Amino acid sequence: MPRAPQLPETLRYLQPFRRKFARVTPENLNDTSGPPVLMPLLYKRIHTLPLHEAAALLERDRTALEQWLAQLGDHADPLHFVQGVFITASAAELVALIKEEIEKPPAPTVHVHMDLPNGAKLRRVPGADESEKLITLKGVWLIVRALPEEATKDLSPVADFAPYIIQRSEASVSFGLVTGIKYLFVLEGWHTPHKRIVYALTVPGGHVQVSITPIGKKVNDEQWDEAPFEACFHTLRVETKPPHPP
């Protein structure tokens, strides 16, 4: 495949975006992954200019980008995403959006904490921050996520599993200061039924959802024991920390 023509000098500031997403398929470059990389580049481009000058500059960049992308024919390029951003709003609206996004105060960070059962390991969740933890123990995986209070009011996993439910129950639970609902399911599996448990819990400092699933090949899918995890649920807590200074 022939190489893409070189970016004009006026658009070179977008090259870091192209490098970042060079190996990302277009369907995986989306409104979640793209803006955190793009917005700082656009902000650096316009932040010293008055509104009307910044808007005029982005309008010229939009035209230059359209002309450059037209040379690619059917060849996909990460900058097609940038083109989509340029045409979603007027240049003046885009300037306002860029400045609002970059200049807004950083949000506080949320950390979820839980002691580990004996023999358990804390794993990293790709793409997750400190508001989510993955803990594994003998082929059983626990994921705990901090949730805003409004997200817990109607939190029920029943609809998620409905097509596969063989048996289910729910009960109020209490682990010291930690209280909530325990949803226990037996679900259809590839070979045998498997047990899965979801908890919606109020904990010191906030709210969490806990999901426990058998993953390991040596685990009895239907009879694994959640007790080692539940023995540590009294240690669950959510801590909200002020943002780091820029």
C-alpha positions in Angstrom: 0.0 0.0 0.0 1.5 3.4 -0.9 2.4 5.7 2.0 0.1 8.5 2.8 1.3 11.9 1.6 3.2 14.0 4.2 1.0 16.3 6.3 1.3 20.0 5.5 3.2 22.0 8.0 0.1 23.6 9.4 -1.2 20.3 10.4 2.0 18.8 11.8 0.7 19.4 15.4 -1.7 16.5 14.8 1.1 14.0 14.1 1.2 12.8 17.7 -2.5 11.8 17.3 -1.7 9.8 14.1 1.2 8.0 15.9 -0.9 7.2 18.9 -3.6 5.6 16.9 -1.6 4.3 14.0 -2.4 0.6 14.8 -5.9 1.2 16.1 -8.8 0.1 13.8 -11.3 2.9 13.0 -14.1 1.2 15.0 -11.9 1.3 18.1 -11.0 5.0 17.8 -14.1 6.5 19.3 -15.5 9.3 21.5 -13.9 7.7 24.6 -10.4 7.1 23.3 -9.9 9.9 20.8 -10.7 13.2 22.7 -8.3 12.8 25.6 -5.4 12.7 23.1 -6.8 15.3 20.6 -8.1 18.0 22.9 -4.7 18.9 24.4 -3.3 19.2 20.9 -6.1 21.5 19.7 -5.8 23.5 22.9 -2.1 24.1 22.4 -2.9 25.2 18.9 -5.3 28.0 19.9 -5.1 28.8 23.6 -3.1 32.1 23.2 -5.5 33.5 20.6 -8.7 35.5 20.9 -11.8 33.6 20.2 -12.3 35.0 16.6 -8.7 34.3 15.6 -8.8 30.8 17.2 -12.0 30.0 15.3 -10.6 31.3 12.0 -7.4 29.1 12.5 -9.4 26.0 13.2 -11.5 26.7 10.1 -8.4 26.9 8.0 -7.1 23.6 9.6 -10.4 21.9 8.8 -10.1 22.9 5.1 -6.5 21.8 4.9 -7.3 18.5 6.6 -10.2 17.8 4.2 -7.8 18.4 1.2 -5.2 16.2 2.7 -7.6 13.4 3.5 -9.0 13.6 0.0 -5.6 12.5 -1.4 -5.9 9.2 0.5 -8.8 7.9 -1.4 -10.2 4.9 0.5 -7.2 4.6 2.8 -8.3 5.0 6.4 -6.3 7.3 8.6 -6.6 8.3 12.3 -7.1 11.9 11.1 -10.5 10.9 9.7 -11.6 11.0 13.4 -10.3 14.6 13.7 -12.2 15.5 10.6 -15.3 14.2 12.3 -14.6 16.4 15.3 -14.1 19.4 13.1 -17.5 19.0 11.4 -19.6 18.3 14.4 -19.8 22.0 15.4 -18.9 25.4 14.1 -15.3 26.6 14.6 -16.4 29.0 17.3 -18.3 26.3 19.1 -15.4 24.0 18.9 -13.0 26.6 20.4 -15.4 27.0 23.3 -15.6 23.2 23.8 -11.8 22.8 23.7 -11.2 25.5 26.2 -14.0 24.3 28.5 -12.7 20.7 28.3 -9.1 21.6 29.1 -9.5 24.4 31.5 -12.2 22.8 33.7 -11.0 21.9 37.2 -9.8 18.3 37.4 -12.2 15.9 39.0 -11.4 14.2 42.3 -10.0 10.7 42.2 -11.9 7.8 43.6 -10.1 4.9 45.2 -11.7 1.6 46.2 -10.0 -0.4 48.9 -10.5 -4.0 50.2 -8.2 -6.4 52.1 -7.2 -9.5 50.2 -8.2 -13.0 51.3 -5.2 -15.3 52.1 -3.6 -16.4 48.9 -5.4 -13.9 46.7 -3.7 -11.6 44.2 -4.5 -8.1 43.1 -4.4 -7.8 39.3 -4.4 -4.8 37.1 -7.5 -4.1 35.0 -6.5 -2.8 31.6 -7.7 0.8 31.2 -9.1 1.0 34.7 -8.2 3.5 37.4 -8.2 3.1 41.2 -12.0 3.0 41.3 -11.9 -0.6 40.1 -10.0 -3.7 41.4 -9.6 -7.2 40.2 -8.8 -9.9 42.8 -8.1 -13.5 41.9 -8.1 -16.5 44.2 -7.8 -20.2 43.0 -9.4 -19.6 39.7 -12.2 -17.3 41.0 -12.2 -13.7 40.0 -13.7 -10.8 41.9 -14.1 -7.3 40.3 -15.2 -4.4 42.6 -16.1 -1.1 41.1 -17.0 2.2 42.9 -20.2 3.6 41.7 -22.0 7.0 42.1 -25.0 6.8 44.4 -27.5 7.4 41.7 -26.2 4.4 39.8 -27.0 2.1 42.6 -30.7 3.0 43.1 -32.0 0.6 40.4 -28.9 -1.6 40.2 -30.0 -5.1 39.4 -28.0 -7.6 37.3 -31.1 -9.8 36.6 -31.7 -8.3 33.1 -28.1 -8.8 32.1 -28.3 -12.6 32.7 -32.0 -13.2 31.9 -31.6 -15.4 28.9 -29.2 -17.7 30.8 -30.7 -18.0 34.2 -31.4 -21.5 35.5 -31.9 -20.4 39.1 -31.6 -17.1 41.0 -32.0 -15.6 44.5 -31.4 -12.4 46.2 -31.0 -11.5 49.9 -30.0 -8.6 52.1 -26.5 -8.9 53.5 -24.4 -7.2 56.1 -20.7 -7.3 56.7 -20.1 -4.9 59.6 -20.6 -1.4 58.2 -21.0 -2.8 54.7 -24.6 -3.5 53.7 -26.6 -4.3 50.6 -28.0 -6.9 48.3 -26.5 -10.2 47.2 -27.7 -11.6 43.9 -26.9 -15.3 43.3 -27.3 -16.9 39.9 -26.9 -20.3 38.4 -26.5 -19.7 34.7 -26.3 -21.9 31.6 -22.7 -22.6 30.6 -20.9 -24.2 27.6 -20.7 -27.6 29.3 -22.1 -27.3 32.8 -24.1 -24.6 34.7 -22.0 -22.1 36.6 -22.6 -20.0 39.7 -22.1 -16.2 39.5 -22.7 -13.7 42.3 -23.2 -9.9 42.1 -23.4 -7.6 45.2 -24.7 -4.0 45.3 -23.2 -2.6 48.5 -23.1 0.6 50.5 -19.7 0.9 52.0 -17.9 3.6 54.1 -17.3 6.5 51.8 -19.6 5.4 48.9 -21.1 2.5 46.9 -19.7 -0.4 45.0 -20.7 -3.3 42.8 -18.9 -6.6 43.3 -19.0 -9.4 40.8 -17.5 -12.9 41.5 -17.1 -15.3 38.6 -15.4 -18.7 38.2 -12.7 -18.6 35.6 -10.1 -21.2 36.2 -10.2 -24.6 34.6 -9.9 -26.5 37.9 -12.8 -24.6 39.6 -16.1 -26.4 40.1 -18.2 -23.9 38.2 -21.3 -24.5 40.3 -20.0 -25.2 43.7 -17.1 -22.7 44.2 -17.1 -20.9 47.6 -17.5 -17.1 47.9 -16.9 -17.2 51.7 -13.1 -16.2 51.6 -14.1 -13.0 49.7 -17.1 -12.3 51.9 -14.8 -12.6 55.0 -13.0 -9.5 53.7 -16.1 -7.4 52.7 -16.1 -5.6 56.0 -12.9 -3.9 54.9 -14.5 -2.4 51.7 -14.4 1.3 51.6 -14.3 4.1 49.0 -12.0 7.1 49.4 -12.4 10.3 47.3 -9.2 12.3 47.1 -8.8 15.9 45.8 -7.3 16.1 42.3 -3.5 16.4 42.0 -2.5 20.0 41.4 -1.6 20.6 37.7 
